[in-house]
Amino acid sequence: MRRQALPAALNGAVGRALARPDVRAAYAALGSAAESSTPEAFGRLIAGEAAKWRAVIERIGLKPQ
């Protein structure tokens, strides 16, 4: 499998799993929702979260130990 094909293959497999009623029910039982998106959208989510938490860490002056 080509390196570029791996994210698409994983995304497809996860999307199919999250579309299953039993998987959706299991997530609902945990108080969560099963959602799927694209690899690009996930990358944007992670980049946004990293920036948000980086700002919090800098604002409170947290340092690695």
N, C-alpha and C positions, 0 to 999 in steps of 0.2 A: 504494500500500500504506500502510495506517495505521501510524503510528509504533509502536504496541503490537504490531502483527502481525509486525514485522521480527524480533525475537528468536525468536518461535515458528517463523517460516519458516526462519531460519538453523539453529535447533536441529534441525528436521526434516531439513533437507538434510545436516547433519553426521551425525546419527544414521543416516540411510540410507547414507551413505558409509562410516561406521565399521562397519556391519553387513556390508559386502561382504567375502567371503573374501579377495580379493586385497589389499584395504586392510589387513585384519587380519594377513595374512601379511607385508606390508611392514613394519608396525609390529613384529611379532614378530622379523623379521630384524634390526631395530635394537635389540632387547632391550627393547622397550616393549610396552605393551598399549593397544589401542584401546578407549576408554571414552567413553560419552556420558552426559549427565545433563540436568537441566533448567536453564533460565536462572536460576531461583531458587537451586538448589544451587551453580551456578557462582559466583553473587554471594556466597553464604556462604563459599565456598572462598577467593575473592579477599579478602574482608573479613578472614577469619581469618589469611591469609598476611600481609596488610598489617600487622595488629596484631602478629603474631609478630615480623616483621622490624623494625617500629618499635621494639619493646622491645629487641631486640638492638642496634640503632643507638644508642638512648639509653643502654643499659648500657655500651657501649664508648666512648661519647662521640664518635662519628663526626660530623664537621661538614661541610657542603657546602663545596666549594672554588671 
